[in-house]
Amino acid sequence: MDHFQYKNGELYAEDVALTKLAEEVGTPFYVYSRATLERHYNVFADAVKELDSTICFAVKANSNIAVIKTLADLGAGADVVSVGELKRALKAGVPANKVVFSGVGKSRSDLEYAVKAGIRQINVESEEELVVLSDVATKLGARMPIVLRVNPNVDAKTHEKISTGKSDNKFGIDWTRAVEVYQRASNMSGVDPKGLACHIGSQLVDLEPFRAAFRRMKEMVGELRSLGLDVTRVDLGGGLGIPYEEDETPLPVEYGKLVVEELGDLGVEFEFEPGRMIAGNAGLLVSEVLYVKQAPTKTFAVIDAAMNDLMRPSLYSAYHAIVPVFEPETDEKVTYDVVGPICETGDTFAKDRKLPKLASADLVAFRTAGAYGATMSNTYNSRALIPEVMVSGDQYAVVRKRVDIEELLDLESLADWQS
């Protein structure tokens, strides 16, 4: 469920008309619904309420500080994968003791910043990282809480570019070596091993890969404890899929039951890192039709949003429902390729998509654009970074302004010999 609905024939974000935002902010823009973010967080929290747990929003899904603040006010922590995301989380009001730092390529300076910040834990992804972290923490006079991220070699059956739990993926420590590495960590001066973590991929629409990963995690916890080693935390990552089309996806309550069924007797504190599940359906991308172009074999709807604004269709061949901002008066449909203005054939949002008849100046909205939309945007073709808007009831605020070409040019300079 989301809070983007037609009212009197016009699409609204909660109680704010999208046409009002288009007039006052300009297209294209992202818009987020506070009520939807809150609802999705609470649904997930309720699904795991039987467990002692910390829910850490995956900042990579949507890194806007207004989004993070909305969730932090509900009690959410943050899962970050860079110092930049860590700084965002802290600025948004996430307590340091609710931040976990994941990621396969943390530099020495990244680790030093995280240790000094006093975050909850670092999810260590390799033996090499473990050695560097222990050295960094020892020199700072600290003993950093860690969990080892395990690669359980489980096929999540998702898109190859967002699969993270197979042995040929770059993430985590192979499960066959995790116990040995944990033993090594327990003898290091700069780290305090707390447990294990796993994250097998994103947009999972089947619970069985989760079950396989959970069982492997449970086996390793048992083995570690049999060796006299403490295990007090298990981080289960995120990855729960959401419906981009009309397909059915597991409900959070079903996921929560699975965790209780497979791991509920471990006597540990759990950490969860949902991102897409919370933010995905809480956002739209709104764009204006520039032209309807008739080619010999295609009809193109050329819009003012482009692949640099929403990368998922060009990067993953991902589907987003596209709807008119004004509710159609008839059931007439036309088959379009919906494309942007960038000089790449890959700048295509939809092929052979049946949509209500479109014309120049019409507004369209891309649904389920709240995750991996603005956070992946870029300035290819020297295009502006587009605004992000947050709606709460009948109020709205621009929570990231449009970053135009003049501001981008100010970041550059001529070489000394060119001036």
Protein Blocks (a to p, Z undefined) as FASTA:
>chain_A
ZZbdceehiacehjacfklmmmmnopadddddfklmmmmmmmmmmmmmmpccdddddfkl
omcfklmmmmmmnopacddfbfklmmmmmmnopafklcccedjkbcfklmmmmmmnopab
dcdfbfklmmmmmmmmmmnopacdddddddehiaehiafklcckbfkbcgdjdfklmmmm
mmmmmmpfkbccfbdcddfbehiabfklmmmmmmmmmmmmmmmmmnopacfbdcebeoia
cdfblcdcddfklmmmmmmmmmmmnopacddddfklmmmmmpccddddfbdcddfkbccd
ddfbdfklmmmlmmnopacddddfbdcfbfcdcddddddfbdcfklcfbghiacddddeh
iacddehilgoplmmgccehhiacddddddehjaccdfbdcddfklmmmmpccdfklZZ
